[in-house]
Amino acid sequence: MLTFFMILSALATCLGLPRRCAPDEEELGRCRTSAEDKPQCIEMVLGYCQDVPYSYTTFPNIVGHRSREVLEMGAEYLLLSVIQGLLNGECSPDIRLLGCSVLAPRCEDGRVIKPCRSSCEMVKKNCVHAFEAIQMAWPYFLDCDRFFVGDEEGCYDPLSDLKAKQEVAFSNISDGGLSTILQFTYHSNAQMFSILKKTAAKCSHISRAYSIGRSVEGKDLLVFEFATNPGQHDLLKPEIKLIGNMHGNEVLGRELLIYLAQYMCSEYLLGNERIQAIINTTRVHILPSMNPDGYEIAASEVADRNDPENIYQEGHEYNGWTSGRTNAQNIDLNRNFPDLTSIFFNRRRFRHFRSDHIPIPDSYWINKVVAPETYAIMKWIRSIPFVISASLHGGELVISYPFDFSRHPHEDKMLSPTPDEQIFKQLARIYADAHATMSNNDTERCGASFANKGGITNGAQWYSFAGGMSDFNYLHSNCYEITVELGCDKFPSEEELYPEWLRNKEALLSFMESVHRGIKGIVKDEHGNGIKGATVSIKGMRHDITTAEDGDYWRLLNPGIHIVTAAASGYTKVTKRINLPRSVKVGRVDFVLKKVPQEPSLDYFNIPELDNYERFDPFNQFEQYTQRELGENGEERTEKPWWWAYFSQLGISAPTWLLRNY
């Protein structure tokens, strides 16, 4: 049966009148026009689109808004008005101009001229990471394939004026815009995510950004990686990690690592041979913030204390020696790892014992609340063959190295060396000596006494604590981690960020280069296949390392003569005497092991609980972090992000197209 509106529409067509919308179309502000309707070019009067490179537009627009009033009441136009604030100024005005070209399209001689698809694709490539950083989907009206056309269809570039201005600005820069001007300011979590993803896009052939998990409040633990083959391990190429902001209120390391990622990307593109050598020979993983939830608490407190109406102002140096230190569960992450150090000390009475790859005891999962941040780091350590690591902290000016837990539980300040004491001292000295002031004994410290130590200390000799991340790295994996205390002020003022960058830049680079010391090689079988999990031991040092997936290994050693043995279950042992001269930073030592019908000496492999090493999270404590929450009918529940309030409070139609998981 014909409805009244169908009859009216047909009559209007016969009389040559514009077709009227049905009620449901009128409510949405959208309806199709007949082929005979010719657009009427009207003057551009939209406030947020006044700087487009044309003066006339038309309605309905490309997505169907029939009038300026309907457009201004829609979520699309509201998004353009707040996009600069949502993205912290990034990709602005690019996104706004691109959006205006669809919502208020160019009109000439009574026809709509659509924007160029190439412009849309360029902006999306450069800016999609900024939307991902705030968990927002790419807006539907910026769909490059639906609302934009190619050059052959007579499109126009909505960014032409903007590009012209940028070319003038870049004309005075000799490097063609490859360099990055570092902003020595504090970065919110959203800004940090955006910068890392933007930098990864800029250097996509040598870098990537990836998440190793989420914090208690659901924030990504975002890692920035440099490698010639991002995302995969290269044979004989050592892997290192740099971690900041483990304690949320110790923020300098977080900022230094954000600057470092930008600096290395820019310098690589500019041809800096030193940076290129680091990236070409090393796989570098940078985690600026291990505790993004704690950072927000600490940062909000600093903001409150800077309020002139706050009568309890105390300044940055007094901020948060407690506020923001822990994660959102009130857990100190540097006390939350398995206490493998006590197990090591208890095993020393055995004739054959190892101080490496000690399994995580089941009691850890049963008796301890394991933070998701801790869990993510442990999985990360187990999944990548890291060789060295640095964790950046604040509150003192010193390099601390394992063990952090005293060999005598009742002694708080007792030298507790690892079997690799000299290796750790060397790593610590490399950073301290390259730092502008750390190794100077005249440098003012922050309460502790490190006289005549050159800015380095054994952790337990400074103060003892169990469950630390550095001890866990050493006793559970091949990784040697030092703790870098960057200074007395845990949350320095922004004026101090640039001087601190200058003090630490050389130290960070020198530390990364220090991974190329000692020996490296491949342990193979007679057929040339790499043997995974083979042990490489040094006579006189009761700490072995194991081979990676393809049989390659790295063993930090100081110069000298060493007896090196490679062994694996079901194979013969092979021992070599090597001389590592001071003139050679890293030597190549390969091994070929032969299959044997019987197992090697059981004493060598008979270590308590060794078979349990592969058991990780045996009780599935963190299964809930990998399963999405479902509603009553099985549908996936989506928690609304923080920016949803911009739209919901105005009572407009909900822009569900901005929700990534809707």
C-alpha positions, 0 to 999 in steps of 0.5 A: 500500500502506498503511504502518504509520503510515497504519494507526496514524493512522487507528486513532487517529482512530477512537478519538478519539486525537491523530494521531501524526507520521510519522518525518520529521515528528517529526524536523522537530518539525512535523505536522498535527493533525486537525480534532478536536484542541483546543489545550490552553492551557499557561502561557507559560514561554519565556524570550525571550517572557515579556513578551508581553501574555498568559500562556498559549500552546499547541503545536503553534504556528502554524508547526508546532513541536509542543513547547516543547523542539522550538521552543527547539532551532529556528533561529526561536527562536535568531534571536529570542534574538540579534536585538538583537545582530544589528540593534544594538538596532534594532527591538527588542523589536518583532521579538521580540514579533512573532516570539513571537506566531507561535512561542508564540501566544496561547491562550484558552479552548482556541483559538489567537488569531492576531496582527494582520496590520496589526501585522506590516506596520507592523513590516516597513515600519519594520524591513526595512531593518535586515535588508537592512543585514546582508544577511539575508532577512525571516524566513519566520515573519514573513510577514504574509500567511501567519501573521497575520490581519485585525481582522475575524478577531478578531486581537490586537495583540502590540505593544499594551503596547509601543505604550502605553509609547511613547505615554506616552514621546512624550506629553511631546514637542511635535513628536509624535516627528518629531525625531531625537535624534542619537547622537554615537557611532561607527557600524559599517558595519552600523549606518551602513547601517541608520541611512541606510535607516531615515532614508530610510524616515522621510522617504520622500517626500523621500529614498532610499538607493541604492548606486553600487557595492561595495567590494573586500570587497563592502560597499555604497557607500551614498548618501543622497539628498534631493530632492523627486522622489527618484531623478530629475533635475529640470529646472534643479535643481542637484545636489551631492554630499558624500563622506566617509571616502575614506581609511578612517582619516579618520573624522570626515567619515563621522560628520558626514555620517551626522548630517547625513542624520538632521538634515536629515530631522528638521528638514524634517519639523519645518518648518525653513524653511532645510532645506526650502528646501535640499531643495526647490531642490537635489538632495543626494547624501551618501556617508558612506563611500567606503572602508568596508573601510579604516574597519573596519581603522582602527576595529579598531586603535582598539579594540585600543589601548583595550584596558587589557591592551595595553601599546602604547596610543598613543591616538586621535591616533596611530591609523592615519596608515597603518592603514586609509588605503587600501582592501582592495587597499592602494590610496590612492583619492585617487591612483587616479583618471586623471591628467588634470591632466598632459594639461591642462598639456600642452595649454596650448600649443595655441591652442584647448584645453579644460580640461573633459571631458577623456577618460580615456586608454586607458593608464589602464585598461591601466597602472593597477590601478583600485579598484572604489571608484574605478570606482564614483565615476567612473561616478557622476560621469558619470551625474549632472550634479553642480555642486559637491562636497566631500570630507571628510578629516582630518589638517589644518584647511584647505580645499584646492582644485584643482589638486592636481597641480603645473603643474611636475612637479619642483616639490612646492609651486607655486601651480597655479590652474585657470581657475576660481581665483576660483570655487574660492576663493569655494567654499572661503571659504564653508565655512571662514568658516562653520566655527567656527575654520577661517578664524581665523589664530590657530587651531592647525594641524597642522604646515603653515603657512597663515598669512594664508590664512584657512584655504584653500589651493591644493592643489598649493601645499600639496603636489603629487600626481597622480590625485586625485579633485578634479582629476578632477571638474573636468577630466572633468565639470562638477563643482567639488570642494573637499577639506575637512580637518576637523582634526588628529586623524584618528580623534578620541575620541567625546567630540569628535564633538558639538563637531565637529558644532557646528563644522561644521553651519553650514559644511555647510549654507552649502556646500550653499546656495552652489550657487545662485550664478552663472547657470543656464538651458536651451539649446534648439533652435527647436522648444523641445527641450533640447539635450544636450551643448551647451557654455556658455563664458565669455569669458576663462575656458578652462573650459566646462560642458556641458548635461545630458540636457534641455538645462539647465546651471549655471555658477558665476560671481562677480558682474560683467559676463560674455560667455556663449556657447552652442554645439553641433555642427550649430547656430549659436552664440549669445552674450549679455552679462550683468550679474550683480549682487551682489544676485542670487545666481543669474541665468537665461540661456536660449539658443535655437540654430538648426540650420545646414547645415554644422558650426561652426568646426572649430577650436572642436571640434577637441580631441585625443581629444574623440571618446573621451569616451564611451568608459568602461572600454573593455576591460571591466576591471570586467565581473567586478563585474557578473556573479554567480559560478556553480557547476559546474552553473550554480547561483549561489554565495552566500557566507555572511554573517558572521552565519551562524556564529550558527546553523552552530556549534550544529549546528541545521538550516540556516536557509537562509530567512535567506539573501537570494539562496538 
